Amino acid sequence: PPPPPPPGELIPPPPPPPPGEVVVVPPPPGVPISLSSSGASVSPPPPPPPPGAVSPSVTQKPKQPLRPLFWKKVGIHPAGIAGKSLVWRDVPVVSLPEDMTQFEELFARKQSSAAGSHDSVAQSMTTKAAKVVTVLDEKRLRSVAVVMRTISYSMETITQALYDMDASLVDMETLQQLHNVQPEQPEVELIIAHMSSAGDLDKPDMFLYQLSRIEHFSERLNCLLFQSTFQELHSEVGNKLTTLDTLLTSLLTGEGVVKVLGLILALGNYMNHGNFTRGNAGGFELDLLGKLVDVRSNDKKKTSLLSVVAKMYIDQFDPAAAGSVGAVFPLPEPADLMIASHFKFDDISADISTLDNKMKDCEKDVEKMLDESSSEHLQPMKEKMEQFISGVQQFIRALNTKLAFTQEHFNKAVQYYSVTPKPGEDYVTLSHFFGIWSKFSHDLKKEWQQQQKLVAKQRASSMRHDKSMVLKKPVAAGGLKQKLKNLSRR
């Protein structure tokens, strides 16, 4: 090595290296260097610290660039600064774990791209899209995605509703949508197979996977859906039977009905007087009722016979309430009779059978869940469903009993009114029986309302006439009014 310069003399800079020569920057004083076989500089392991010196912690080289930690280094001399001890001399040497992969993932340096670098953005999007896969076909993927957008409940709420068998947590529409897209076992197997090998799954795939993780999802959903729809289905069947019973009772026991028929019979016998075939009848077939509106008078007004029946009924049986809101139409309402004419006993019986079959399917699902469910998911499903099925069985028995009673009630009405089947039919149907009454009630109510308006108009006119006929009090002779009257004449 060259001799040190004299005190106070500046060290001249080294001469420039010859062309092609590699320059090795010397390390700080006291740190030796060595060259590898390739000529690159390699830092040797640090020498053992002298007594009382601070040893820096040894760190491994990270596998990827990490975020920098911006600090200012503190230079430490083994003897301290001005004889003062420093905390860093007391800090022990810390050895880091050999595997720092997780740490590097947490504190990796973000790769910044230049503004407007479309290639980087496109590459990022392509990479991200490549990681999202689906095992569903296009049609299935679209249908599941539509259901996901329309459902407003979280997966936690849906799961709770199914485990608790609580139909109040989700609406029936949501349950029906879940039923339409419920995962099938082959789909679930494909989804599970791709979860570990093909990257991130698409949202519809994950949605089906989450549903499949619910214990006995299909059985719970079927029972909960039946539980939600049963009351509506039961009420629909029960309301049909109630409507039929109410109308049949009115036709069998209503006083207004027999009074109207009595008027028609009396007018018919009067019109058929002297006719051996038609005169002096004790009754008539109900087919006549639909034809009365077409029996018209010979004058220019063409008054229908049904209009005469309506007027005579009001005059004879309801004169006090005529023309007022207290007037009561003597027959069942036409709209109710029209509704009943669309009912069929076979359809009602089939509806009850459908309820019974759905109840039995639900009962099988409950038995399966009771046998296979884990203890944590056994309640409150067991208690709720056993109670529900018991109630459904009672309702179905009651509907069957009510159906038998209504059929007997109808047969009694058919016999009571001597109604015969339509040509080509073996028995009297609800459509035929109530169709007759529906048309007749409609025609009669129209005439009845017209007569009520006429009565109300006549009464209003009569009241105005009575007021105009009220006599005025004569002027007293010699009174003030008479004197004023005499003065006005002058």
C-alpha positions in Angstrom: 0.0 0.0 0.0 1.1 3.6 -0.7 2.5 5.6 2.3 0.0 7.9 4.0 0.2 11.6 3.0 1.8 14.2 5.3 -0.5 15.8 7.8 -2.8 18.5 6.3 -2.1 17.5 2.7 -5.1 16.6 0.5 -5.3 13.2 -1.1 -5.4 13.5 -4.9 -8.1 11.7 -6.8 -7.0 8.4 -8.4 -6.3 8.4 -12.1 -9.0 7.3 -14.5 -8.9 3.6 -15.2 -7.8 2.3 -18.6 -10.5 1.5 -21.1 -12.2 -1.9 -20.4 -10.9 -2.2 -16.9 -13.4 -3.1 -14.2 -13.5 -0.6 -11.3 -13.9 -2.0 -7.9 -15.2 0.5 -5.4 -13.4 -0.1 -2.1 -15.6 -0.8 0.9 -15.6 1.4 4.0 -12.4 1.1 6.1 -12.2 -2.1 8.1 -14.5 -4.1 5.7 -12.5 -6.5 3.4 -13.7 -7.6 0.0 -13.4 -10.7 -2.0 -14.2 -11.6 -5.6 -16.2 -14.6 -6.8 -15.1 -16.8 -9.5 -17.0 -14.7 -12.0 -15.3 -11.5 -10.9 -18.3 -10.0 -9.0 -17.7 -8.6 -5.6 -19.0 -10.6 -2.7 -19.2 -9.3 0.9 -17.6 -11.8 3.3 -19.3 -12.6 6.6 -18.8 -9.9 9.1 -16.0 -10.5 11.7 -16.8 -11.1 15.3 -17.5 -7.8 17.1 -14.9 -6.5 19.4 -15.6 -6.6 23.1 -18.3 -4.0 24.0 -19.3 -3.3 20.4 -22.9 -3.6 19.0 -23.6 -6.4 16.6 -26.1 -5.7 13.8 -28.9 -8.2 13.3 -28.3 -10.6 10.4 -31.1 -10.5 7.7 -31.9 -12.8 4.9 -32.2 -11.6 1.3 -36.0 -11.2 0.4 -37.2 -13.1 -2.6 -39.1 -10.0 -3.9 -38.8 -6.2 -3.5 -40.3 -5.1 -0.2 -41.7 -1.8 0.9 -38.9 0.4 2.3 -38.9 1.5 5.9 -37.9 5.1 6.0 -35.6 5.7 9.0 -32.4 7.5 9.8 -29.6 5.3 10.8 -27.8 6.0 14.1 -24.0 5.5 13.9 -22.7 3.6 16.9 -19.1 3.6 18.1 -18.1 0.7 20.4 -17.1 3.2 23.1 -20.3 5.2 22.8 -20.7 8.9 22.2 -18.8 11.0 24.6 -18.7 8.2 27.1 -22.5 7.9 27.1 -24.1 4.4 26.8 -26.6 3.9 24.1 -29.7 1.7 24.1 -28.6 0.1 20.9 -25.6 -1.4 22.6 -28.0 -3.3 24.8 -30.3 -4.5 22.0 -29.7 -8.2 21.4 -29.1 -9.7 18.1 -32.4 -11.1 16.6 -32.5 -14.0 14.2 -35.4 -13.9 11.7 -37.3 -17.1 10.7 -35.9 -18.9 7.7 -39.3 -18.8 5.9 -40.3 -15.2 5.5 -42.8 -15.8 2.7 -45.9 -14.6 4.6 -44.1 -11.5 5.7 -43.1 -10.8 2.1 -46.7 -11.2 0.9 -47.8 -8.7 3.5 -45.2 -6.1 2.8 -44.3 -6.6 -0.9 -43.6 -3.4 -2.8 -46.5 -2.4 -5.1 -45.6 -2.6 -8.7 -46.2 0.9 -10.1 -46.9 1.4 -13.7 -46.5 4.5 -15.8 -49.6 6.6 -16.4 -51.3 5.5 -19.6 -49.7 2.2 -19.7 -52.5 0.2 -21.4 -50.4 -2.9 -21.8 -49.9 -3.3 -18.1 -53.6 -2.8 -17.4 -54.6 -5.1 -20.1 -52.2 -7.7 -18.9 -53.6 -7.4 -15.3 -57.2 -7.8 -16.5 -56.3 -10.8 -18.7 -54.5 -12.4 -15.7 -57.5 -11.7 -13.4 -60.0 -13.0 -15.9 -58.0 -16.1 -16.5 -58.1 -17.0 -12.8 -62.0 -16.9 -12.7 -63.5 -20.1 -14.0 -67.0 -21.6 -14.1 -68.2 -25.2 -14.4 -71.7 -24.1 -15.4 -73.0 -23.9 -19.0 -73.9 -20.5 -20.3 -77.7 -20.9 -19.8 -77.3 -22.2 -16.3 -74.8 -19.5 -15.4 -77.2 -16.8 -16.6 -80.2 -18.2 -14.8 -78.3 -18.4 -11.5 -76.9 -14.9 -12.0 -80.4 -13.5 -12.5 -81.6 -15.2 -9.3 -78.7 -13.7 -7.4 -79.6 -10.2 -8.5 -83.2 -10.5 -7.6 -82.7 -12.0 -4.1 -82.5 -9.4 -1.5 -81.6 -11.7 1.4 -78.1 -12.5 2.6 -76.8 -16.0 2.6 -76.7 -15.9 6.4 -80.5 -15.1 6.5 -81.3 -17.9 4.0 -79.2 -20.4 6.0 -80.9 -19.4 9.2 -84.4 -19.7 7.6 -83.7 -23.2 6.4 -82.1 -24.4 9.6 -84.8 -22.9 11.8 -87.6 -23.8 9.3 -88.8 -20.2 9.7 -90.8 -19.1 6.6 -91.1 -15.6 8.1 -87.4 -14.8 7.4 -87.7 -15.0 3.6 -90.6 -14.5 1.3 -92.2 -17.2 -0.8 -90.9 -15.7 -4.0 -87.3 -16.1 -2.8 -88.0 -19.7 -1.8 -89.4 -20.5 -5.2 -86.4 -18.9 -7.0 -84.0 -21.0 -4.8 -86.0 -24.1 -5.7 -85.7 -23.3 -9.4 -81.9 -23.0 -9.3 -81.0 -25.4 -6.4 -77.6 -27.1 -7.0 -77.5 -30.6 -8.4 -75.0 -33.1 -7.2 -72.9 -33.3 -10.4 -72.5 -29.6 -10.4 -71.4 -29.5 -6.8 -68.8 -32.3 -7.5 -67.4 -30.3 -10.4 -67.3 -27.1 -8.4 -65.4 -28.8 -5.5 -63.0 -30.4 -8.0 -62.2 -27.0 -9.6 -61.9 -25.0 -6.4 -58.4 -26.3 -5.7 -57.0 -26.6 -9.2 -58.4 -23.8 -11.4 -58.2 -20.7 -9.4 -61.2 -18.5 -8.3 -64.7 -19.7 -9.2 -67.3 -17.3 -10.7 -69.9 -15.9 -8.4 -72.8 -18.1 -9.6 -70.6 -21.2 -9.0 -69.8 -20.0 -5.5 -73.5 -19.2 -4.8 -74.4 -22.8 -5.7 -71.5 -24.1 -3.6 -72.7 -22.1 -0.5 -76.2 -23.5 -0.9 -74.9 -27.0 -1.2 -73.0 -26.6 2.1 -76.4 -26.2 3.9 -77.2 -29.6 5.5 -80.1 -31.2 3.6 -80.7 -28.1 1.5 -83.1 -29.7 -0.9 -85.3 -31.4 1.8 -85.4 -28.3 4.0 -86.2 -26.0 1.0 -89.1 -28.3 -0.2 -90.6 -28.5 3.3 -90.3 -24.7 3.9 -91.8 -24.0 0.5 -94.7 -26.3 1.2 -95.1 -24.7 4.6 -95.3 -21.2 3.0 -97.8 -22.2 0.3 -100.0 -24.6 2.3 -102.1 -21.9 3.9 -102.8 -20.3 0.6 -103.6 -23.7 -1.1 -105.8 -24.8 1.9 -107.7 -21.5 1.9 -108.3 -21.7 -1.8 -109.9 -25.1 -1.6 -111.8 -24.2 1.6 -113.1 -21.0 0.1 -114.5 -22.8 -2.9 -116.4 -25.3 -0.7 -117.6 -22.4 1.5 -118.9 -20.5 -1.5 -120.8 -23.5 -2.8 -122.3 -24.3 0.6 -123.4 -20.6 1.1 -125.1 -20.4 -2.3 -126.8 -23.8 -1.9 -128.1 -22.9 1.5 -129.5 -19.6 0.1 -131.2 -21.4 -2.8 -132.6 -24.1 -0.6 -133.8 -21.9 2.3 -134.0 -18.3 0.9 -137.5 -16.8 1.2 -136.9 -14.4 -1.7 -136.1 -17.3 -4.1 -139.4 -19.1 -3.5 -141.4 -15.9 -3.7 -139.9 -15.0 -7.1 -140.6 -18.5 -8.4 -144.1 -18.3 -7.0 -144.7 -15.1 -9.0 -143.4 -16.7 -12.2 -145.5 -19.8 -11.7 -148.6 -17.7 -11.1 -148.0 -15.5 -14.1 -147.2 -18.6 -16.3 -150.4 -20.4 -15.3 -152.4 -17.2 -15.9 -150.8 -16.9 -19.4 -151.4 -20.6 -20.0 -155.0 -20.7 -18.8 -157.1 -23.0 -20.8 -154.2 -24.9 -22.3 -154.5 -28.5 -21.5 -150.7 -29.2 -21.9 -149.2 -26.2 -20.2 -152.0 -24.8 -18.0 -152.5 -25.4 -14.3 -148.9 -26.3 -13.7 -147.6 -27.2 -10.3 -144.0 -26.2 -11.2 -141.6 -25.8 -14.1 -138.1 -26.7 -15.2 -135.5 -24.1 -14.4 -134.4 -23.8 -18.0 -137.3 -21.4 -18.3 -135.6 -18.8 -16.1 -133.1 -17.9 -18.7 -135.8 -17.3 -21.3 -138.0 -14.9 -19.4 -136.0 -11.8 -20.4 -136.9 -12.6 -24.1 -140.6 -12.8 -23.4 -141.7 -9.3 -24.5 -145.0 -7.3 -24.6 -146.7 -6.5 -27.9 -146.7 -2.7 -27.4 -143.9 -0.3 -28.6 -142.2 -0.5 -25.2 -141.5 -4.2 -25.6 -141.7 -4.7 -21.8 -140.1 -8.0 -20.8 -142.0 -10.5 -18.6 -139.0 -10.4 -16.2 -139.6 -6.6 -15.7 -143.2 -7.4 -14.6 -141.9 -10.1 -12.2 -139.5 -7.5 -10.6 -142.2 -4.9 -10.2 -144.7 -7.3 -8.7 -142.1 -8.6 -6.3 -141.4 -5.1 -5.1 -145.1 -4.2 -4.8 -146.1 -7.4 -3.0 -143.2 -8.4 -0.9 -141.0 -5.4 -0.3 -143.0 -2.2 -0.6 -141.7 -0.4 2.5 -138.1 -0.5 1.5 -138.7 0.1 -2.2 -136.6 2.8 -3.7 -134.3 3.0 -0.7 -130.9 1.5 0.3 -132.8 -0.9 2.5 -134.2 -2.8 -0.4 -132.8 -6.4 -0.6 -132.4 -8.3 -3.8 -134.2 -11.7 -3.4 -131.7 -13.9 -5.1 -128.0 -14.7 -4.5 -125.6 -12.2 -6.2 -125.0 -12.9 -9.9 -121.2 -12.6 -9.5 -121.1 -15.3 -6.8 -123.2 -17.6 -8.9 -121.0 -17.0 -11.9 -117.9 -17.9 -9.9 -119.6 -21.1 -8.6 -120.5 -22.1 -12.2 -116.7 -22.4 -12.9 -116.1 -24.9 -10.1 -115.8 -28.7 -10.6 -115.9 -31.3 -7.9 -113.2 -33.3 -9.7 -110.9 -30.3 -9.6 -111.5 -29.7 -5.9 -110.9 -33.3 -5.1 -107.7 -33.2 -7.1 -106.6 -30.1 -5.2 -107.1 -31.9 -1.9 -105.1 -34.9 -3.2 -102.3 -32.6 -4.3 -102.1 -31.2 -0.8 -102.1 -34.7 0.6 -99.3 -35.8 -1.7 -97.2 -32.7 -0.9 -97.7 -33.4 2.8 -96.5 -37.0 2.4 -93.5 -35.8 0.4 -92.7 -33.3 3.2 -93.1 -36.1 5.8 -90.6 -38.2 4.0 -88.1 -35.4 3.8 -88.6 -34.7 7.5 -87.9 -38.4 8.3 -84.7 -38.3 6.3 -83.5 -35.2 8.0 -84.3 -36.7 11.4 -82.3 -39.8 10.6 -79.3 -38.0 9.0 -79.1 -34.5 10.5 -76.4 -33.7 12.9 -77.5 -32.9 16.5 -76.8 -29.2 16.2 -79.2 -28.9 13.2 -81.9 -31.2 14.6 -83.8 -28.5 16.4 -86.0 -26.5 16.0 -86.6 -28.3 12.8 -87.9 -31.5 14.5 -90.4 -29.8 16.8 -91.7 -27.3 14.2 -92.1 -29.8 11.3 -93.8 -32.5 13.4 -96.3 -30.0 14.7 -96.8 -28.6 11.1 -97.4 -32.1 9.6 -99.8 -33.0 12.3 -101.8 -29.8 11.6 -101.8 -30.4 7.9 -103.2 -33.9 8.3 -106.1 -32.5 10.4 -106.8 -29.8 7.7 -106.8 -32.4 4.9 -109.2 -34.6 6.8 -111.5 -31.6 7.4 -111.4 -30.7 3.7 -112.4 -34.2 2.6 -115.3 -34.2 5.1 -116.4 -30.8 3.9 -116.2 -31.9 0.2 -118.4 -34.9 0.9 -120.9 -32.7 2.7 -121.0 -30.2 -0.1 -121.5 -32.9 -2.7 -124.4 -34.2 -0.7 -125.7 -30.6 -0.3 -125.5 -30.1 -4.1 -127.3 -33.3 -4.9 -130.1 -32.3 -2.6 -130.4 -28.9 -4.4 -130.5 -30.7 -7.8 -133.3 -32.9 -6.6 -135.1 -30.0 -4.9 -135.2 -28.1 -8.1 -135.7 -31.1 -10.4 -132.7 -30.2 -12.5 -131.8 -32.7 -15.2 -128.4 -33.2 -16.9 -127.6 -31.4 -20.1 -127.8 -33.5 -23.3 -124.8 -35.7 -23.6 -123.9 -35.6 -19.8 -124.5 -38.3 -17.3 -125.1 -36.1 -14.3 -125.8 -32.5 -13.3 -122.6 -30.5 -13.1 -121.9 -27.4 -11.1 -121.5 -25.5 -14.3 -125.0 -26.4 -15.5 -126.8 -25.9 -12.2 -125.2 -22.6 -11.3 -125.1 -21.4 -14.9 -128.9 -21.4 -14.9 -129.1 -19.4 -11.7 -126.3 -17.1 -12.7 -128.0 -15.9 -15.9 -131.4 -15.6 -14.2 -130.0 -13.6 -11.3 -128.2 -11.3 -13.7 -131.3 -10.6 -15.8 -133.6 -10.2 -12.8 -131.3 -7.9 -10.9 -131.0 -5.6 -13.9 -134.8 -5.3 -14.1 -135.1 -5.1 -10.3 -132.6 -2.1 -10.2 -134.6 -0.3 -12.9 -137.8 -0.7 -10.9 -136.1 0.5 -7.7 -135.0 3.7 -9.6 -138.5 4.2 -10.9 -140.0 3.9 -7.4 -137.4 6.3 -5.9 -138.1 8.8 -8.7 -141.8 8.6 -8.1 -141.4 9.1 -4.4 -139.2 12.1 -4.9 -141.7 13.6 -7.4 -144.6 13.0 -5.0 -142.7 14.7 -2.1 -142.1 17.8 -4.3 -145.8 17.8 -5.3 -146.9 17.6 -1.6 -144.7 20.6 -0.7 -146.2 22.7 -3.5 -149.8 21.9 -2.3 -149.2 23.3 1.2 -151.8 26.1 1.7 -150.5 29.5 2.6 -152.0 31.2 5.8 -154.5 33.9 4.8 -153.7 37.6 5.7 -155.6 38.8 8.7 -158.1 41.6 8.0 -157.1 44.9 9.6 -153.6 43.7 10.2 -150.3 45.4 9.3 -149.8 43.2 6.2 -153.4 44.1 5.0 -152.7 47.9 5.5 -149.5 47.7 3.6 -151.2 45.8 0.8 -153.9 48.5 0.6 -151.3 51.3 0.5 -149.5 49.6 -2.4 -152.7 49.4 -4.4 -153.1 53.2 -4.2 
